[in-house]
Amino acid sequence: MFIIDTALKSRQELGNPVRVGMIGAGFMGWGIANQIINYLPGMELVAVSSRSLASAKKAYAEAGILDPLEVTTQSALEDAIQLGKPTITDDAMLLCQAEGIDALIEVTGTIEFATGVVLEAIANGKHVVLMNAELDGTIGPILKTYADQAGVILSGCDGDQPGVEMNLFRYVQSIGLKPLVCGNIKGLQDPYRNPTTQASFAQQWGQAPHMVTSFADGSKISFEQAIVANATGMKVSQRGMIGRNFLGHIDELTEVYDVDQLKAWGGIVDYVVGAQPSPGVYVIGLMEDPKQQHYLRYYKKGNGPLYSFYTPYHLCHLEVPLSVARVVLFNDVVLAPISGPVVDVITLAKMDLKAGETLDGIGYYMTYGQCENADVVKAQRLLPMGLAEGCRLKRDIPKDKALTYDDIELPVGRLCDRLRAEQEVYFASALPRAIA
């Protein structure tokens, strides 16, 4: 990261800061705004878009800027950027279209809305940093294809677990080990949690109940590990991942995983519940060279051939702006799909569901998400969790059953469904064609 602070310092000294727009102004968005405005010389938050102007204004207010200019046209936004005047708007497309913005941070947590935003940003030549694992885990591969063809970067972010895992993956690879597990350390996993059970925790931390429910019921970690899988080529060893309850230190996992099984799988994404240090992420790497094993024993890393590496924290909003700097200044992608989907997140019933009901969203009462290998998802026509909201049930579905496309009617006219279908066709062959 030291090269990043040096580069940003240079931009600051030249009076040419990296200019960023942010789409979404909730709990994480407010933190990101404060970080850029007050703690990151060389970067400037020029505009915030939110469907609630009050939330957009709060993003600036919490950072000490009390008078952002409300804009409703592209020309007004561009004029404000030239004058150095922070702006707010409820029209996200203005940020996608305006000149003078180097990159956008997408932090809405939505699927359908974010799909349109990202496509518009790409069409207007803007880099996009996603703090939206749900979108990435649903149609990330096809969105990245659009970005590649437009000559811009679509990337996940530092700070959130997937980006921290990917940084660790790259580090382990860079010192000569073969990563065989990318994992996430959780304190709780209960697929039946809902906004009612999580209401007090959400209130304590100023977050939305459905958002913290998605952490507790496993949906969020499923999206997070799916996008790590898609960025590394790793798979899951079983539906839902292994997900051990493990109360020891993360280093002890080198004695728990079976090296031959991991090699046969070619590497997996996984998680553990209860391990220390928590929270954090880990990568288990393989080194079979006896000479290197001797040095690693000397360095107190164990006897091998599996070795544990971990980061005992993730500092979401503090590090997200660094992702923007990596993308804009160095064309360095934090994480992005390397091709088509490797792992998807599927939809399971959180309760007995009845024909005619309309499914609610991620982190609500009716469904939860689990990881499954993409080839299985395709063969069984399993319903992606990112597309489940708004679907109408054709038949009764018992608790814990995985939903399929045959069980539901999709809402009419959604862009995310069209992109998902396009993704399946595009990556069906070994030699994808150019997008029309």
N, C-alpha and C positions, 0 to 999 in steps of 0.2 A: 504493500500500500504506500510505501514511501515515495515511489515514483509519482503517485497520484498527487500527493500534497505538494510536491515540487512543481509539477505541471500546473496545478491550480494557482499556486503562488505566482507563477510566471504570468498566467492570464490576468490575475489581479493587478500585477505591476504594470501590465500593458494596457490596463483599462478595457479589457476585452473579456469579461466574464462569460462562462458558459451559461446560456440563457435557457431556463427550464420552465415549462408549463406543467401544471399538475391537474389531472382530471379525477375528481373524487375528493371529498373533504370530510372524512370521518375521523375516527380515533387515530388511525395511523397517519392519515393525511395531515392532521394538525401537527403531529410530531415531526413529520418530514419538513413541513413549512418552517417550523421553528429552527430545525437543524440547518437548513440552507441559509435562512436569513441571518441567523445570529452566530453560527459556528463554522461556516464554510466559505472563507474568502476565496474569490475566484469563480464563484457560482452565484447566480441571481435567479430568484423565483419571480418571473415576470407576470404570471397569470395563474389564477386558480379557477377552475370550473366546478360547479356543483349544481345539481338540480335544486338544492336549497341555497339561495344566496346568503342566508344567515350562516350556514355552515362554511361557505367559502370565505365570508367576512371574518368568521371566527379563526380560520386558519391564519390569517394575517394578524388579527387582534392579539392572539396568544403569543405571537412573535414580536409584538410591540408596534405594529403598523395599524393605526386606527382609521385611516382614511383611504383605503383602496378605491380606485375608480371603477364604477360599474360600467361595463361596455356591452353594447348590443350588436355592433357591426364589426366586420373584419378590419375596416379602415380605422375605426376608433381604437381597436386593440393594437394595431400596428403603430399608430401615432403614439400611443401610451408607451409602448416598448421603446420607441426612439427617444422619448423624453425621460425614460427611467421611472415611469409612474406605475406602481403595482396595480394590477387590475383583477376584477372578479366578473364572472358571467355565469348565467345558467345555460349557456349554449356551448357545449363542448366542441362542436364543430369549428367554432371560431379559432380555438387553439390549434386544431388540426390544420387549418388553412392559412393561418397568419404567417407572414414573413417575420424573421427575427427571433424565432424559437429554435434552438438547436435540438432539443429532445423533449419528449413528453413522458411523464410518469403516470401510469394508469393504475389507480388504486381504488376502484369502485367496488371490486368484489362481485360484479355482475357478469352475466354471460351475454345475453342478447344486446344490451346497451353497449357493452364494451366491445363486442364484435364490430359494430358499426363504427365506433370511435377508432379502433385500431386500423381498420381498413381505410378510413378516411385519412388518418395520419400517414399511413404508408403511401397512399396515392399522392399525397402532397410532399413526399420526400422527407418525412420526419422519422428520426430514430424513436423507438418506444421501449421504455423499461417497464416491465409488468411487475406489479405487486399483486398479482391476481392468478394464483395457482389454479383456480377453478376454470378460468378461461383457457389457460395454457394447457391444462390437462384434458380439455375437451376438444379444442380445435387448434392447439398450438402448432402442430406440424404444418397445416395448410396455411396458417397465418405467416409462419416463418418463410414458407415458399413464396408467398406474395412479397414479403419484405426483401428476400434475396433477389427476386426479379426486379424490384424497384431500386436496388442498390442501397438499401438502408438496413439498419440492425433492429431486430426484435429480440429482446433479452429478458430473462428473469433478473432478479435483484440480489445483491448482497444483503446480509442481515437476517433475512428470513431463512428458515432451515434449509430449503433446497439450495440456495446460493452458498451458504456456509458449507454444506456437504460437497458441493461442486468444487469450491476452493480447496477443500481438504482432499478430494479425489485427485485434483490436478497436482497437488503437492506430493501425495503418496506416489503417484505415477512418475513425477519428476525426479524422485530419488531412487527410482529403479524397481519399486515393488509393483505388483499387479493387484489393483483393488478388486476384491471379490465380494465385499459387502459394503453398501452405503446405508447407514442406519440413522435412526432418529430416536432420541431418548424421551419417553413420555412419563408423566406422573399419574395419568388416569386414562382408561379406555373403557367406555361403557356405551354400546351402540344405542341404548334406549334412553339416553338423556334427551331432554327437550327444553325449550325456552322457559318452561315453568320451573323445572328443577334447577336451571342455571341462572335464574333471575337475580338472586342475591349476589352471586359472583360478578355478574355483568354490571350490576349497579355499583358494586365496590370499585370497579376499575373504569367505569364510564364507557362501557362497551355495549353493543347491541346484544340482547340475549341469544338471538339466532346465531350470531357469529361465535360466541363462546361455546354454544352448543355444538357447532361443527368441530370445534377442537375436541370436545369431550366424547362425541359419539363416533369419532374415527374418520369422519368424512374429510376433514381438513388434512390430516396426515396422509390419507390415501391420495389426495390430489398432489400433495407435496412429494410423496415418494414416486408417484407416477411421472411427474415431470423430471425427477432425477433419473428415473429409468429411461425416459425418452432422450435424455441428454447424454447418457452413458452407454446405452444398449443393454443394460442389465434387465432382468426379468424378475418376476416374483416366483418363489418356489411353490406357492399354493395360493388359492384365493384368500385375500385378506392379509397376506404375508404371514410369517411365523408368529411374530408378536409375543415373544416370551414374557412372562412375569419373571423378572430377574433382579434380585436385590443386591447383587455384588457390584464390584467396580467394573467399569466397561472393559478394562484390560483383561478381565477373566473370561470374556467372551471368546478369546482365542482358543480356549479349552472346550468351549461348548459347540461352536460350529465345527462341522466335519469337513476337513480340507478337501477330501476327494469328492464329496458331494458338491461343494461349492465350485470346484473346478469343472465338474460335469455340467452344472447349471450354466457355467460361464459368468458367474457373478449375479448377485441378487440385491434388491432393495428390501429393507426390513425395518423393524423397530423393536424396542424393548420397553417394558413398563417397570419403573421403579429403580432402575440402575443408577449408579453414581459415576461421574458428577452429572447432576440434573439441574436445569435443562441443558441440552446440548445435542451434538451429533457425533457420529463416529464413522470411521472407515477401517475395515479389516483388510490388510494387504498381505500378499503372498510373496515370500522370498525363499527360493529353493537353493540358491548358491551357498555352499558351505562356508566359503570365505566371508561372504557378507553376513551370514548368520553368526559367525564368530565375532564380528564387530558389533552386531546388534545385541548380542549377549553382553559384551563389554559396556554397551550404552544402556544396559538395564532394560532392554525391550523384550526380554524373554528368550525362550529357546527356539521359537519358530516351529514350523515354517510360516504360521500366521502371526501377524503383528498388528497391534491396536494403535490407532491414532484418533484423537478426538479433539473437539473444540467444546469447552464446557459452558458455552453461552451462545446466544444469538441476540443481536442488538438492533432489531429490525430498523426502526426509523433512523437510527444514528448512521447506518451504513448504506441505506438505499441511495442517497446522493452520490456515494462513491461509485455506484454502478453506472450512474449517468456519466461521470467523469471517465470511467473506463471505456464506455461506448463512444463518447464524443471525441475524446482526446487520443485514444489508442485503438479504436475499432476492436476492442476486446469484449467478447461476449461472456457474460457471467455464466449463464446456462441457457440452452435452447435445444430443441429437438435436433438430433443428428440426421433424421430421416422421418419415416412414417412412425405412427404410434407403436411402441413396444409394450407399454402397459397402459390400460385404461382404468377409469373409475366407474364401476357399475352401481346400479340402484337396487337396494334391498328394502323390503317392507319393515318399518320399525314397529308396526302394529298390524293387526288384521285390517285389510283394506277392502272396501266394497265397490262393486261395479257402479259406475256413474260418478264416483268421486273425482275431484280434480286435485292432482298432487300439489302439495305446497313445496317450499324451496329447501335449499341446503341448510341444515341446522334447525329444521322445524320439527314437526310432530310425526310426519308420515313415513319418511324414508331416511336411510343412511347410506353412505358410500363405502365400497371396498375396492381394493386393487384387484385386477385380473389381467392376465396376459392378453394382448390385443388379438392374437389369433383365436383364442377361445371366445372372446367377446364377439368377434365377427362370425364365427361358426355357429354360435348359439343365439345370435341376434339380440344380445343383451343391451339393455337401455343404458346409455351413458348418464351418469348422475348429473352432469352439467346440463343435460337437456330435459330432465324429469319435470321441473317446475312447469305447471300449466297443462300437463298432459292429463287426458281424461281416461279413466280406467274402463276397459271393456268388460272386465270380469272381476270376481272376487280374487284377492291375493292374500294368502296366509302370511302371518308374521315370519320374517327372515327369508322369505322366498325372493330370489333375484327376478326382477322384472325384465321382460323382453319387449321388443317393438310390437310383437303380436298381442301384448296385453293392453296396449294403450292407443289412443288417438293423439297425434301430435297437434299442437296449436297450428292454425293456418298462417302461413306467410312469414315464418320466422327466418331471419337471416342466419342465425346460428345453425339451424337445421340444414339449410342449403349448404353452408360451409362444411358441415360434418359429412354430408353426402358427397360433396366434392372431394373432401379429404380421403374418403374411402376409395373412390374411383381413382384418384390421382396416385395413391400409393399401392394400388392393387398390382401393378406390374413393377418389374425390377428397373425399368427405364421410364420414369414418369415424364409425361409430356409437359410442355410449357402451358401455363394457365392462359386461357383466352382473355 
